[in-house]
Amino acid sequence: MELQGKQTAKVPMDDEKIVALYWERDEKAIEETDFKYKKYLFSIAYNLLHDRLDCEECLNDTYLGAWNAMPPSRPNVLKAFLTTITRRVAIKRYHSNSRQNVIPSEITVSLSELEDFVAGDEDIGADFDAERLGCVISDFVRSLPERRQFIFMSRYYVAEPIDVIARDLSLSRSMVNKELAAIRSALKEKLESEGYSI
């Protein structure tokens, strides 16, 4: 009787090693990125697009974007770096699809939650200094307790459905909704204190 060798499961590579592969221009970097982050990045794209083929294309564009960015960029947090690329690619595709009247996605729903106090006059965007506004919102998010940071980023940056956020935090859907309402209220106060009329 032959002894069969034990099959060992592949372990994801450390992020620093993956980044080093990009810097060495080793195509294994993309393979390792895909192995480690495909499911996560796909979920970000899917939250925005709700179309598997579009999401696959977003993943390919993300890997290409990472390949083209490293070097010269050397991300401190690879997951955040890839998240940003995926989100930008997916949003660009979302805008392209919405011009073709494709069904709205989770991003439409999550952004509509912020509409009441971020939207206003049609040319309000021209009045805002986008960089300053970004810093104000970023500072606000950093000042939140860890759970609220997670909820804010999950809902408004990654466009996660409320049910998913609730499951991830072992909370009820109504508790997540209450947290989101409190976060929006605090953000509104912060923006008004910084001179943004809401």
PyMOL CGO cylinders between C-alpha atoms (Angstrom):
from pymol import cmd
from pymol.cgo import CYLINDER

trace = [
    CYLINDER, 0.00, 0.00, 0.00, 1.40, 3.38, -1.02, 0.3, 1, 1, 1, 1, 1, 1,
    CYLINDER, 1.40, 3.38, -1.02, 1.60, 6.19, 1.46, 0.3, 1, 1, 1, 1, 1, 1,
    CYLINDER, 1.60, 6.19, 1.46, 0.18, 9.33, 0.07, 0.3, 1, 1, 1, 1, 1, 1,
    CYLINDER, 0.18, 9.33, 0.07, 2.04, 12.52, 0.87, 0.3, 1, 1, 1, 1, 1, 1,
    CYLINDER, 2.04, 12.52, 0.87, 0.18, 15.14, 2.81, 0.3, 1, 1, 1, 1, 1, 1,
    CYLINDER, 0.18, 15.14, 2.81, -0.96, 18.03, 0.70, 0.3, 1, 1, 1, 1, 1, 1,
    CYLINDER, -0.96, 18.03, 0.70, -0.22, 21.34, 2.34, 0.3, 1, 1, 1, 1, 1, 1,
    CYLINDER, -0.22, 21.34, 2.34, -2.50, 24.27, 1.72, 0.3, 1, 1, 1, 1, 1, 1,
    CYLINDER, -2.50, 24.27, 1.72, -0.90, 27.26, 0.09, 0.3, 1, 1, 1, 1, 1, 1,
    CYLINDER, -0.90, 27.26, 0.09, -0.33, 30.07, 2.56, 0.3, 1, 1, 1, 1, 1, 1,
    CYLINDER, -0.33, 30.07, 2.56, -0.73, 33.68, 1.40, 0.3, 1, 1, 1, 1, 1, 1,
    CYLINDER, -0.73, 33.68, 1.40, 2.57, 35.48, 0.99, 0.3, 1, 1, 1, 1, 1, 1,
    CYLINDER, 2.57, 35.48, 0.99, 3.51, 38.32, 3.33, 0.3, 1, 1, 1, 1, 1, 1,
    CYLINDER, 3.51, 38.32, 3.33, 2.62, 41.75, 1.89, 0.3, 1, 1, 1, 1, 1, 1,
    CYLINDER, 2.62, 41.75, 1.89, 6.21, 43.01, 2.07, 0.3, 1, 1, 1, 1, 1, 1,
    CYLINDER, 6.21, 43.01, 2.07, 7.34, 40.06, -0.05, 0.3, 1, 1, 1, 1, 1, 1,
    CYLINDER, 7.34, 40.06, -0.05, 4.56, 40.70, -2.57, 0.3, 1, 1, 1, 1, 1, 1,
    CYLINDER, 4.56, 40.70, -2.57, 5.58, 44.37, -2.84, 0.3, 1, 1, 1, 1, 1, 1,
    CYLINDER, 5.58, 44.37, -2.84, 9.21, 43.27, -3.28, 0.3, 1, 1, 1, 1, 1, 1,
    CYLINDER, 9.21, 43.27, -3.28, 8.11, 41.07, -6.20, 0.3, 1, 1, 1, 1, 1, 1,
    CYLINDER, 8.11, 41.07, -6.20, 6.48, 44.09, -7.84, 0.3, 1, 1, 1, 1, 1, 1,
    CYLINDER, 6.48, 44.09, -7.84, 9.68, 46.06, -7.37, 0.3, 1, 1, 1, 1, 1, 1,
    CYLINDER, 9.68, 46.06, -7.37, 11.68, 43.19, -8.91, 0.3, 1, 1, 1, 1, 1, 1,
    CYLINDER, 11.68, 43.19, -8.91, 9.21, 43.22, -11.85, 0.3, 1, 1, 1, 1, 1, 1,
    CYLINDER, 9.21, 43.22, -11.85, 8.45, 39.58, -11.13, 0.3, 1, 1, 1, 1, 1, 1,
    CYLINDER, 8.45, 39.58, -11.13, 5.06, 38.57, -12.58, 0.3, 1, 1, 1, 1, 1, 1,
    CYLINDER, 5.06, 38.57, -12.58, 4.57, 36.24, -9.61, 0.3, 1, 1, 1, 1, 1, 1,
    CYLINDER, 4.57, 36.24, -9.61, 3.54, 39.43, -7.75, 0.3, 1, 1, 1, 1, 1, 1,
    CYLINDER, 3.54, 39.43, -7.75, 0.23, 39.45, -9.61, 0.3, 1, 1, 1, 1, 1, 1,
    CYLINDER, 0.23, 39.45, -9.61, -0.34, 35.75, -8.95, 0.3, 1, 1, 1, 1, 1, 1,
    CYLINDER, -0.34, 35.75, -8.95, 0.33, 36.24, -5.22, 0.3, 1, 1, 1, 1, 1, 1,
    CYLINDER, 0.33, 36.24, -5.22, -1.86, 39.36, -5.10, 0.3, 1, 1, 1, 1, 1, 1,
    CYLINDER, -1.86, 39.36, -5.10, -4.68, 37.48, -6.78, 0.3, 1, 1, 1, 1, 1, 1,
    CYLINDER, -4.68, 37.48, -6.78, -4.32, 34.51, -4.42, 0.3, 1, 1, 1, 1, 1, 1,
    CYLINDER, -4.32, 34.51, -4.42, -4.36, 36.67, -1.30, 0.3, 1, 1, 1, 1, 1, 1,
    CYLINDER, -4.36, 36.67, -1.30, -6.77, 39.48, -2.19, 0.3, 1, 1, 1, 1, 1, 1,
    CYLINDER, -6.77, 39.48, -2.19, -9.02, 38.33, -5.05, 0.3, 1, 1, 1, 1, 1, 1,
    CYLINDER, -9.02, 38.33, -5.05, -12.08, 37.58, -2.91, 0.3, 1, 1, 1, 1, 1, 1,
    CYLINDER, -12.08, 37.58, -2.91, -11.78, 40.85, -0.97, 0.3, 1, 1, 1, 1, 1, 1,
    CYLINDER, -11.78, 40.85, -0.97, -11.18, 43.05, -4.04, 0.3, 1, 1, 1, 1, 1, 1,
    CYLINDER, -11.18, 43.05, -4.04, -13.93, 41.28, -5.98, 0.3, 1, 1, 1, 1, 1, 1,
    CYLINDER, -13.93, 41.28, -5.98, -16.39, 42.06, -3.16, 0.3, 1, 1, 1, 1, 1, 1,
    CYLINDER, -16.39, 42.06, -3.16, -15.49, 45.77, -3.32, 0.3, 1, 1, 1, 1, 1, 1,
    CYLINDER, -15.49, 45.77, -3.32, -16.06, 45.84, -7.08, 0.3, 1, 1, 1, 1, 1, 1,
    CYLINDER, -16.06, 45.84, -7.08, -19.27, 43.81, -6.74, 0.3, 1, 1, 1, 1, 1, 1,
    CYLINDER, -19.27, 43.81, -6.74, -20.69, 46.20, -4.14, 0.3, 1, 1, 1, 1, 1, 1,
    CYLINDER, -20.69, 46.20, -4.14, -20.31, 48.98, -6.68, 0.3, 1, 1, 1, 1, 1, 1,
    CYLINDER, -20.31, 48.98, -6.68, -21.17, 47.18, -9.92, 0.3, 1, 1, 1, 1, 1, 1,
    CYLINDER, -21.17, 47.18, -9.92, -23.28, 44.06, -9.26, 0.3, 1, 1, 1, 1, 1, 1,
    CYLINDER, -23.28, 44.06, -9.26, -21.94, 42.44, -12.41, 0.3, 1, 1, 1, 1, 1, 1,
    CYLINDER, -21.94, 42.44, -12.41, -19.47, 39.54, -12.30, 0.3, 1, 1, 1, 1, 1, 1,
    CYLINDER, -19.47, 39.54, -12.30, -17.88, 40.23, -15.69, 0.3, 1, 1, 1, 1, 1, 1,
    CYLINDER, -17.88, 40.23, -15.69, -17.35, 43.90, -14.85, 0.3, 1, 1, 1, 1, 1, 1,
    CYLINDER, -17.35, 43.90, -14.85, -15.82, 42.83, -11.53, 0.3, 1, 1, 1, 1, 1, 1,
    CYLINDER, -15.82, 42.83, -11.53, -13.41, 40.43, -13.22, 0.3, 1, 1, 1, 1, 1, 1,
    CYLINDER, -13.41, 40.43, -13.22, -12.31, 43.25, -15.52, 0.3, 1, 1, 1, 1, 1, 1,
    CYLINDER, -12.31, 43.25, -15.52, -11.89, 45.52, -12.49, 0.3, 1, 1, 1, 1, 1, 1,
    CYLINDER, -11.89, 45.52, -12.49, -9.63, 42.93, -10.87, 0.3, 1, 1, 1, 1, 1, 1,
    CYLINDER, -9.63, 42.93, -10.87, -7.49, 42.75, -13.99, 0.3, 1, 1, 1, 1, 1, 1,
    CYLINDER, -7.49, 42.75, -13.99, -7.32, 46.55, -14.13, 0.3, 1, 1, 1, 1, 1, 1,
    CYLINDER, -7.32, 46.55, -14.13, -6.41, 46.62, -10.42, 0.3, 1, 1, 1, 1, 1, 1,
    CYLINDER, -6.41, 46.62, -10.42, -3.52, 44.21, -10.94, 0.3, 1, 1, 1, 1, 1, 1,
    CYLINDER, -3.52, 44.21, -10.94, -2.35, 46.22, -13.95, 0.3, 1, 1, 1, 1, 1, 1,
    CYLINDER, -2.35, 46.22, -13.95, -2.64, 49.42, -11.92, 0.3, 1, 1, 1, 1, 1, 1,
    CYLINDER, -2.64, 49.42, -11.92, -0.58, 47.91, -9.11, 0.3, 1, 1, 1, 1, 1, 1,
    CYLINDER, -0.58, 47.91, -9.11, 2.01, 46.65, -11.63, 0.3, 1, 1, 1, 1, 1, 1,
    CYLINDER, 2.01, 46.65, -11.63, 2.31, 50.11, -13.19, 0.3, 1, 1, 1, 1, 1, 1,
    CYLINDER, 2.31, 50.11, -13.19, 2.44, 51.91, -9.83, 0.3, 1, 1, 1, 1, 1, 1,
    CYLINDER, 2.44, 51.91, -9.83, 5.15, 49.76, -8.19, 0.3, 1, 1, 1, 1, 1, 1,
    CYLINDER, 5.15, 49.76, -8.19, 7.76, 51.11, -8.62, 0.3, 1, 1, 1, 1, 1, 1,
    CYLINDER, 7.76, 51.11, -8.62, 7.89, 54.06, -8.03, 0.3, 1, 1, 1, 1, 1, 1,
    CYLINDER, 7.89, 54.06, -8.03, 5.22, 53.69, -5.29, 0.3, 1, 1, 1, 1, 1, 1,
    CYLINDER, 5.22, 53.69, -5.29, 6.01, 51.46, -2.34, 0.3, 1, 1, 1, 1, 1, 1,
    CYLINDER, 6.01, 51.46, -2.34, 2.77, 51.11, -0.35, 0.3, 1, 1, 1, 1, 1, 1,
    CYLINDER, 2.77, 51.11, -0.35, 2.98, 50.84, 3.43, 0.3, 1, 1, 1, 1, 1, 1,
    CYLINDER, 2.98, 50.84, 3.43, -0.30, 48.90, 3.53, 0.3, 1, 1, 1, 1, 1, 1,
    CYLINDER, -0.30, 48.90, 3.53, -0.77, 46.80, 0.39, 0.3, 1, 1, 1, 1, 1, 1,
    CYLINDER, -0.77, 46.80, 0.39, -4.42, 45.98, 1.14, 0.3, 1, 1, 1, 1, 1, 1,
    CYLINDER, -4.42, 45.98, 1.14, -5.34, 49.68, 1.40, 0.3, 1, 1, 1, 1, 1, 1,
    CYLINDER, -5.34, 49.68, 1.40, -3.33, 50.46, -1.75, 0.3, 1, 1, 1, 1, 1, 1,
    CYLINDER, -3.33, 50.46, -1.75, -5.17, 47.75, -3.71, 0.3, 1, 1, 1, 1, 1, 1,
    CYLINDER, -5.17, 47.75, -3.71, -8.52, 48.81, -2.22, 0.3, 1, 1, 1, 1, 1, 1,
    CYLINDER, -8.52, 48.81, -2.22, -7.99, 52.34, -3.51, 0.3, 1, 1, 1, 1, 1, 1,
    CYLINDER, -7.99, 52.34, -3.51, -7.11, 51.12, -7.00, 0.3, 1, 1, 1, 1, 1, 1,
    CYLINDER, -7.11, 51.12, -7.00, -10.07, 48.73, -7.14, 0.3, 1, 1, 1, 1, 1, 1,
    CYLINDER, -10.07, 48.73, -7.14, -12.47, 51.38, -5.88, 0.3, 1, 1, 1, 1, 1, 1,
    CYLINDER, -12.47, 51.38, -5.88, -11.29, 53.94, -8.45, 0.3, 1, 1, 1, 1, 1, 1,
    CYLINDER, -11.29, 53.94, -8.45, -11.50, 51.41, -11.29, 0.3, 1, 1, 1, 1, 1, 1,
    CYLINDER, -11.50, 51.41, -11.29, -14.96, 50.24, -10.20, 0.3, 1, 1, 1, 1, 1, 1,
    CYLINDER, -14.96, 50.24, -10.20, -16.30, 53.78, -9.79, 0.3, 1, 1, 1, 1, 1, 1,
    CYLINDER, -16.30, 53.78, -9.79, -15.03, 54.70, -13.24, 0.3, 1, 1, 1, 1, 1, 1,
    CYLINDER, -15.03, 54.70, -13.24, -16.81, 51.64, -14.66, 0.3, 1, 1, 1, 1, 1, 1,
    CYLINDER, -16.81, 51.64, -14.66, -19.91, 52.47, -12.60, 0.3, 1, 1, 1, 1, 1, 1,
    CYLINDER, -19.91, 52.47, -12.60, -20.07, 55.95, -14.16, 0.3, 1, 1, 1, 1, 1, 1,
    CYLINDER, -20.07, 55.95, -14.16, -19.59, 54.44, -17.59, 0.3, 1, 1, 1, 1, 1, 1,
    CYLINDER, -19.59, 54.44, -17.59, -22.39, 51.94, -16.93, 0.3, 1, 1, 1, 1, 1, 1,
    CYLINDER, -22.39, 51.94, -16.93, -24.74, 54.57, -15.48, 0.3, 1, 1, 1, 1, 1, 1,
    CYLINDER, -24.74, 54.57, -15.48, -24.42, 56.58, -18.67, 0.3, 1, 1, 1, 1, 1, 1,
    CYLINDER, -24.42, 56.58, -18.67, -25.76, 53.43, -20.33, 0.3, 1, 1, 1, 1, 1, 1,
    CYLINDER, -25.76, 53.43, -20.33, -28.66, 53.22, -17.81, 0.3, 1, 1, 1, 1, 1, 1,
    CYLINDER, -28.66, 53.22, -17.81, -27.40, 50.15, -15.95, 0.3, 1, 1, 1, 1, 1, 1,
    CYLINDER, -27.40, 50.15, -15.95, -29.16, 49.27, -12.66, 0.3, 1, 1, 1, 1, 1, 1,
    CYLINDER, -29.16, 49.27, -12.66, -27.92, 51.34, -9.69, 0.3, 1, 1, 1, 1, 1, 1,
    CYLINDER, -27.92, 51.34, -9.69, -25.63, 49.64, -7.18, 0.3, 1, 1, 1, 1, 1, 1,
    CYLINDER, -25.63, 49.64, -7.18, -24.87, 49.77, -3.46, 0.3, 1, 1, 1, 1, 1, 1,
    CYLINDER, -24.87, 49.77, -3.46, -22.79, 52.92, -4.02, 0.3, 1, 1, 1, 1, 1, 1,
    CYLINDER, -22.79, 52.92, -4.02, -25.91, 54.75, -5.18, 0.3, 1, 1, 1, 1, 1, 1,
    CYLINDER, -25.91, 54.75, -5.18, -27.72, 53.71, -2.01, 0.3, 1, 1, 1, 1, 1, 1,
    CYLINDER, -27.72, 53.71, -2.01, -24.85, 54.53, 0.36, 0.3, 1, 1, 1, 1, 1, 1,
    CYLINDER, -24.85, 54.53, 0.36, -24.15, 57.92, -1.19, 0.3, 1, 1, 1, 1, 1, 1,
    CYLINDER, -24.15, 57.92, -1.19, -27.84, 58.82, -1.13, 0.3, 1, 1, 1, 1, 1, 1,
    CYLINDER, -27.84, 58.82, -1.13, -27.62, 58.46, 2.67, 0.3, 1, 1, 1, 1, 1, 1,
    CYLINDER, -27.62, 58.46, 2.67, -25.14, 61.35, 2.73, 0.3, 1, 1, 1, 1, 1, 1,
    CYLINDER, -25.14, 61.35, 2.73, -27.08, 63.43, 0.20, 0.3, 1, 1, 1, 1, 1, 1,
    CYLINDER, -27.08, 63.43, 0.20, -29.22, 65.29, 2.73, 0.3, 1, 1, 1, 1, 1, 1,
    CYLINDER, -29.22, 65.29, 2.73, -26.34, 67.24, 4.18, 0.3, 1, 1, 1, 1, 1, 1,
    CYLINDER, -26.34, 67.24, 4.18, -23.57, 67.03, 1.60, 0.3, 1, 1, 1, 1, 1, 1,
    CYLINDER, -23.57, 67.03, 1.60, -25.65, 67.98, -1.44, 0.3, 1, 1, 1, 1, 1, 1,
    CYLINDER, -25.65, 67.98, -1.44, -27.10, 71.40, -1.85, 0.3, 1, 1, 1, 1, 1, 1,
    CYLINDER, -27.10, 71.40, -1.85, -26.79, 73.96, -4.60, 0.3, 1, 1, 1, 1, 1, 1,
    CYLINDER, -26.79, 73.96, -4.60, -25.83, 72.48, -7.91, 0.3, 1, 1, 1, 1, 1, 1,
    CYLINDER, -25.83, 72.48, -7.91, -22.54, 74.37, -8.00, 0.3, 1, 1, 1, 1, 1, 1,
    CYLINDER, -22.54, 74.37, -8.00, -21.65, 73.62, -4.40, 0.3, 1, 1, 1, 1, 1, 1,
    CYLINDER, -21.65, 73.62, -4.40, -18.76, 71.48, -5.65, 0.3, 1, 1, 1, 1, 1, 1,
    CYLINDER, -18.76, 71.48, -5.65, -17.20, 74.59, -7.18, 0.3, 1, 1, 1, 1, 1, 1,
    CYLINDER, -17.20, 74.59, -7.18, -17.30, 76.34, -3.80, 0.3, 1, 1, 1, 1, 1, 1,
    CYLINDER, -17.30, 76.34, -3.80, -15.61, 73.52, -1.90, 0.3, 1, 1, 1, 1, 1, 1,
    CYLINDER, -15.61, 73.52, -1.90, -11.89, 73.22, -1.73, 0.3, 1, 1, 1, 1, 1, 1,
    CYLINDER, -11.89, 73.22, -1.73, -11.82, 69.47, -2.37, 0.3, 1, 1, 1, 1, 1, 1,
    CYLINDER, -11.82, 69.47, -2.37, -8.44, 68.90, -0.76, 0.3, 1, 1, 1, 1, 1, 1,
    CYLINDER, -8.44, 68.90, -0.76, -9.43, 70.75, 2.43, 0.3, 1, 1, 1, 1, 1, 1,
    CYLINDER, -9.43, 70.75, 2.43, -12.76, 68.96, 2.55, 0.3, 1, 1, 1, 1, 1, 1,
    CYLINDER, -12.76, 68.96, 2.55, -10.97, 65.63, 2.15, 0.3, 1, 1, 1, 1, 1, 1,
    CYLINDER, -10.97, 65.63, 2.15, -8.69, 66.50, 5.09, 0.3, 1, 1, 1, 1, 1, 1,
    CYLINDER, -8.69, 66.50, 5.09, -11.65, 67.51, 7.27, 0.3, 1, 1, 1, 1, 1, 1,
    CYLINDER, -11.65, 67.51, 7.27, -13.48, 64.23, 6.54, 0.3, 1, 1, 1, 1, 1, 1,
    CYLINDER, -13.48, 64.23, 6.54, -10.29, 62.20, 6.98, 0.3, 1, 1, 1, 1, 1, 1,
    CYLINDER, -10.29, 62.20, 6.98, -9.60, 63.84, 10.36, 0.3, 1, 1, 1, 1, 1, 1,
    CYLINDER, -9.60, 63.84, 10.36, -13.20, 63.22, 11.35, 0.3, 1, 1, 1, 1, 1, 1,
    CYLINDER, -13.20, 63.22, 11.35, -12.99, 59.51, 10.49, 0.3, 1, 1, 1, 1, 1, 1,
    CYLINDER, -12.99, 59.51, 10.49, -9.70, 59.15, 12.40, 0.3, 1, 1, 1, 1, 1, 1,
    CYLINDER, -9.70, 59.15, 12.40, -11.34, 60.71, 15.47, 0.3, 1, 1, 1, 1, 1, 1,
    CYLINDER, -11.34, 60.71, 15.47, -14.09, 58.08, 15.54, 0.3, 1, 1, 1, 1, 1, 1,
    CYLINDER, -14.09, 58.08, 15.54, -13.91, 55.03, 17.81, 0.3, 1, 1, 1, 1, 1, 1,
    CYLINDER, -13.91, 55.03, 17.81, -12.62, 51.95, 15.98, 0.3, 1, 1, 1, 1, 1, 1,
    CYLINDER, -12.62, 51.95, 15.98, -16.05, 50.36, 15.46, 0.3, 1, 1, 1, 1, 1, 1,
    CYLINDER, -16.05, 50.36, 15.46, -17.48, 53.56, 13.96, 0.3, 1, 1, 1, 1, 1, 1,
    CYLINDER, -17.48, 53.56, 13.96, -14.41, 53.95, 11.72, 0.3, 1, 1, 1, 1, 1, 1,
    CYLINDER, -14.41, 53.95, 11.72, -15.05, 50.43, 10.45, 0.3, 1, 1, 1, 1, 1, 1,
    CYLINDER, -15.05, 50.43, 10.45, -18.75, 51.15, 9.86, 0.3, 1, 1, 1, 1, 1, 1,
    CYLINDER, -18.75, 51.15, 9.86, -18.06, 54.46, 8.08, 0.3, 1, 1, 1, 1, 1, 1,
    CYLINDER, -18.06, 54.46, 8.08, -15.34, 53.03, 5.83, 0.3, 1, 1, 1, 1, 1, 1,
    CYLINDER, -15.34, 53.03, 5.83, -17.31, 49.88, 5.09, 0.3, 1, 1, 1, 1, 1, 1,
    CYLINDER, -17.31, 49.88, 5.09, -20.43, 51.79, 4.12, 0.3, 1, 1, 1, 1, 1, 1,
    CYLINDER, -20.43, 51.79, 4.12, -19.12, 54.91, 2.42, 0.3, 1, 1, 1, 1, 1, 1,
    CYLINDER, -19.12, 54.91, 2.42, -15.71, 53.87, 1.08, 0.3, 1, 1, 1, 1, 1, 1,
    CYLINDER, -15.71, 53.87, 1.08, -16.18, 50.21, 0.19, 0.3, 1, 1, 1, 1, 1, 1,
    CYLINDER, -16.18, 50.21, 0.19, -20.00, 50.48, -0.23, 0.3, 1, 1, 1, 1, 1, 1,
    CYLINDER, -20.00, 50.48, -0.23, -20.76, 47.37, 1.83, 0.3, 1, 1, 1, 1, 1, 1,
    CYLINDER, -20.76, 47.37, 1.83, -24.45, 46.55, 2.31, 0.3, 1, 1, 1, 1, 1, 1,
    CYLINDER, -24.45, 46.55, 2.31, -25.71, 47.17, 5.85, 0.3, 1, 1, 1, 1, 1, 1,
    CYLINDER, -25.71, 47.17, 5.85, -26.44, 43.45, 6.32, 0.3, 1, 1, 1, 1, 1, 1,
    CYLINDER, -26.44, 43.45, 6.32, -22.78, 42.62, 5.63, 0.3, 1, 1, 1, 1, 1, 1,
    CYLINDER, -22.78, 42.62, 5.63, -21.53, 45.26, 8.08, 0.3, 1, 1, 1, 1, 1, 1,
    CYLINDER, -21.53, 45.26, 8.08, -23.94, 43.96, 10.71, 0.3, 1, 1, 1, 1, 1, 1,
    CYLINDER, -23.94, 43.96, 10.71, -22.74, 40.39, 10.16, 0.3, 1, 1, 1, 1, 1, 1,
    CYLINDER, -22.74, 40.39, 10.16, -19.06, 41.41, 10.28, 0.3, 1, 1, 1, 1, 1, 1,
    CYLINDER, -19.06, 41.41, 10.28, -19.56, 43.18, 13.62, 0.3, 1, 1, 1, 1, 1, 1,
    CYLINDER, -19.56, 43.18, 13.62, -22.11, 40.72, 15.04, 0.3, 1, 1, 1, 1, 1, 1,
    CYLINDER, -22.11, 40.72, 15.04, -24.64, 43.56, 15.35, 0.3, 1, 1, 1, 1, 1, 1,
    CYLINDER, -24.64, 43.56, 15.35, -28.26, 43.87, 14.34, 0.3, 1, 1, 1, 1, 1, 1,
    CYLINDER, -28.26, 43.87, 14.34, -29.11, 45.75, 11.17, 0.3, 1, 1, 1, 1, 1, 1,
    CYLINDER, -29.11, 45.75, 11.17, -30.97, 48.37, 13.26, 0.3, 1, 1, 1, 1, 1, 1,
    CYLINDER, -30.97, 48.37, 13.26, -27.87, 48.92, 15.42, 0.3, 1, 1, 1, 1, 1, 1,
    CYLINDER, -27.87, 48.92, 15.42, -25.75, 49.55, 12.31, 0.3, 1, 1, 1, 1, 1, 1,
    CYLINDER, -25.75, 49.55, 12.31, -28.40, 51.97, 11.04, 0.3, 1, 1, 1, 1, 1, 1,
    CYLINDER, -28.40, 51.97, 11.04, -28.33, 53.81, 14.40, 0.3, 1, 1, 1, 1, 1, 1,
    CYLINDER, -28.33, 53.81, 14.40, -24.53, 53.99, 14.28, 0.3, 1, 1, 1, 1, 1, 1,
    CYLINDER, -24.53, 53.99, 14.28, -24.63, 55.33, 10.72, 0.3, 1, 1, 1, 1, 1, 1,
    CYLINDER, -24.63, 55.33, 10.72, -27.21, 57.98, 11.71, 0.3, 1, 1, 1, 1, 1, 1,
    CYLINDER, -27.21, 57.98, 11.71, -25.02, 59.06, 14.62, 0.3, 1, 1, 1, 1, 1, 1,
    CYLINDER, -25.02, 59.06, 14.62, -21.93, 59.18, 12.38, 0.3, 1, 1, 1, 1, 1, 1,
    CYLINDER, -21.93, 59.18, 12.38, -23.75, 61.27, 9.75, 0.3, 1, 1, 1, 1, 1, 1,
    CYLINDER, -23.75, 61.27, 9.75, -24.99, 63.64, 12.43, 0.3, 1, 1, 1, 1, 1, 1,
    CYLINDER, -24.99, 63.64, 12.43, -21.49, 64.05, 13.88, 0.3, 1, 1, 1, 1, 1, 1,
    CYLINDER, -21.49, 64.05, 13.88, -20.03, 64.54, 10.40, 0.3, 1, 1, 1, 1, 1, 1,
    CYLINDER, -20.03, 64.54, 10.40, -22.63, 67.21, 9.68, 0.3, 1, 1, 1, 1, 1, 1,
    CYLINDER, -22.63, 67.21, 9.68, -21.66, 69.04, 12.89, 0.3, 1, 1, 1, 1, 1, 1,
    CYLINDER, -21.66, 69.04, 12.89, -17.98, 68.76, 12.02, 0.3, 1, 1, 1, 1, 1, 1,
    CYLINDER, -17.98, 68.76, 12.02, -18.48, 70.14, 8.52, 0.3, 1, 1, 1, 1, 1, 1,
    CYLINDER, -18.48, 70.14, 8.52, -20.59, 73.03, 9.81, 0.3, 1, 1, 1, 1, 1, 1,
    CYLINDER, -20.59, 73.03, 9.81, -17.94, 73.84, 12.44, 0.3, 1, 1, 1, 1, 1, 1,
    CYLINDER, -17.94, 73.84, 12.44, -15.38, 73.99, 9.64, 0.3, 1, 1, 1, 1, 1, 1,
    CYLINDER, -15.38, 73.99, 9.64, -17.46, 76.52, 7.72, 0.3, 1, 1, 1, 1, 1, 1,
    CYLINDER, -17.46, 76.52, 7.72, -19.25, 74.24, 5.26, 0.3, 1, 1, 1, 1, 1, 1,
    CYLINDER, -19.25, 74.24, 5.26, -22.89, 75.22, 5.05, 0.3, 1, 1, 1, 1, 1, 1,
    CYLINDER, -22.89, 75.22, 5.05, -25.07, 72.17, 5.05, 0.3, 1, 1, 1, 1, 1, 1,
]
cmd.load_cgo(trace, "trace")
